[in-house]
Amino acid sequence: MQLRPRFLGRLGVADVVTVANIVVGFVAIIVAPLDPALAARLILLAAIADGLDGLIARTYGSTPVGEFFDSLADTVSFGVAPAAVVVSLAGDVVHLETIETLVGSVEAALVVGVPALFVAAAVIRLAMYTAYDIEERVTEGVQSTLAATVLSAAVLAVDIPLGWLIGAVGLLAYLMITRIPYPDLRTRDALSMGLVQAGVVLAPGLASRAFPRLLLTVALAYLLLAPRFYPRVEK
């Protein structure tokens, strides 16, 4: 029976949802150069899966690999995929066609370098979370899921100038590795956020992009106000 997959009987329902998160994040990376807006919607779909696997784990229990599995998935979906979207959008402006263009242009180097820092910050943040904050109701640094949600919602909600986009990516990268405390979302609020994300995924252009703009507003409100004003969930 050595040919039997090792994970059989060891993964729970929440872990299966996490696999879906990884798959959707990977597809977003592949799609990003072809259709950045679709990739942004896929990132939000992965965020829905991320919230769902957490809810399932809290309700029905998690497996020993769950916490590590989740961080690995988030690296793909909320680290690499948003960076790929930004590089794709910026590449249309800077025209990243050759290695010479990338090496010889400061602007082109920033277009690739700042998203690369975003990926590095997401990896550091997720590793620190898994090591130190996994059992806490408050975590240090902006959640990678929140950073990816802000970027994806912004891409779908407004037409962002390249400089502002790169600046936002750099700022979010820095915020992910700060010691600013962010409380976990309450279940009710997480479900509400998921519904808005679902609206963006299904109908991003409805009523003059109402869902993306609502999501961007809510995500920015949490980003700016949660450390001081959002009520902390008791254990």
PEPE-V22563 format. One record per residue. N is the residue number from 1. RES is the residue in one letter. OMEGA is omega in whole degrees, 0 to 359 (* if undefined). NEAR is the number of other C-alpha atoms within 10 Angstrom. Layout:
N:RES:OMEGA:NEAR
N:RES:OMEGA:NEAR
This chain:
1:M:181:4
2:Q:179:5
3:L:180:5
4:R:181:7
5:P:186:8
6:R:186:9
7:F:182:9
8:L:181:8
9:G:182:7
10:R:179:10
11:L:178:15
12:G:180:21
13:V:180:15
14:A:180:25
15:D:178:22
16:V:177:14
17:V:177:21
18:T:175:26
19:V:177:19
20:A:176:18
21:N:181:29
22:I:182:24
23:V:180:15
24:V:178:24
25:G:178:30
26:F:179:20
27:V:178:15
28:A:179:30
29:I:181:24
30:I:184:16
31:V:188:20
32:A:181:23
33:P:183:18
34:L:184:13
35:D:183:14
36:P:180:24
37:A:177:20
38:L:178:18
39:A:178:26
40:A:177:31
41:R:178:26
42:L:177:25
43:I:178:33
44:L:175:31
45:L:176:23
46:A:178:31
47:A:176:27
48:I:178:23
49:A:179:22
50:D:177:24
51:G:181:20
52:L:180:19
53:D:176:25
54:G:179:20
55:L:179:16
56:I:181:16
57:A:179:17
58:R:184:11
59:T:187:10
60:Y:180:10
61:G:181:13
62:S:178:18
63:T:180:15
64:P:182:10
65:V:188:13
66:G:185:20
67:E:178:18
68:F:179:15
69:F:183:15
70:D:180:22
71:S:177:21
72:L:178:16
73:A:182:22
74:D:177:26
75:T:180:24
76:V:190:24
77:S:187:31
78:F:174:31
79:G:184:27
80:V:185:23
81:A:177:29
82:P:178:30
83:A:179:26
84:A:178:24
85:V:182:29
86:V:179:25
87:V:179:26
88:S:179:23
89:L:181:23
90:A:180:22
91:G:177:17
92:D:180:12
93:V:185:13
94:V:181:18
95:H:178:13
96:L:185:19
97:E:182:10
98:T:176:9
99:I:180:8
100:E:177:9
101:T:181:15
102:L:184:18
103:V:188:11
104:G:184:11
105:S:177:13
106:V:180:11
107:E:179:15
108:A:178:19
109:A:177:15
110:L:181:18
111:V:178:26
112:V:186:20
113:G:182:17
114:V:173:21
115:P:176:23
116:A:176:20
117:L:177:18
118:F:178:26
119:V:180:23
120:A:179:17
121:A:179:23
122:A:179:31
123:V:179:23
124:I:182:14
125:R:181:25
126:L:177:26
127:A:179:16
128:M:178:16
129:Y:181:19
130:T:182:14
131:A:192:12
132:Y:190:12
133:D:190:14
134:I:182:14
135:E:184:12
136:E:175:13
137:R:178:16
138:V:180:18
139:T:181:21
140:E:181:20
141:G:178:22
142:V:179:26
143:Q:179:24
144:S:178:28
145:T:179:21
146:L:179:18
147:A:179:26
148:A:178:27
149:T:178:25
150:V:181:24
151:L:182:24
152:S:179:29
153:A:180:28
154:A:178:21
155:V:183:22
156:L:187:23
157:A:186:22
158:V:175:12
159:D:187:9
160:I:172:13
161:P:185:10
162:L:182:17
163:G:178:13
164:W:180:10
165:L:180:19
166:I:177:21
167:G:179:13
168:A:178:17
169:V:179:24
170:G:179:19
171:L:179:14
172:L:177:25
173:A:179:26
174:Y:182:16
175:L:179:21
176:M:184:23
177:I:175:21
178:T:177:13
179:R:178:11
180:I:183:15
181:P:176:15
182:Y:178:21
183:P:173:21
184:D:174:19
185:L:171:19
186:R:184:15
187:T:180:13
188:R:181:9
189:D:178:11
190:A:177:15
191:L:178:16
192:S:177:12
193:M:179:19
194:G:178:21
195:L:178:15
196:V:177:19
197:Q:178:27
198:A:177:18
199:G:178:20
200:V:181:27
201:V:186:20
202:L:186:13
203:A:184:15
204:P:183:22
205:G:184:15
206:L:175:12
207:A:178:8
208:S:177:10
209:R:183:15
210:A:183:16
211:F:177:25
212:P:180:28
213:R:176:19
214:L:180:17
215:L:179:25
216:L:180:24
217:T:181:16
218:V:181:14
219:A:178:19
220:L:178:18
221:A:178:11
222:Y:180:19
223:L:186:18
224:L:190:11
225:L:187:12
226:A:182:18
227:P:183:19
228:R:192:13
229:F:184:10
230:Y:182:14
231:P:181:12
232:R:181:16
233:V:177:13
234:E:178:9
235:K:*:6
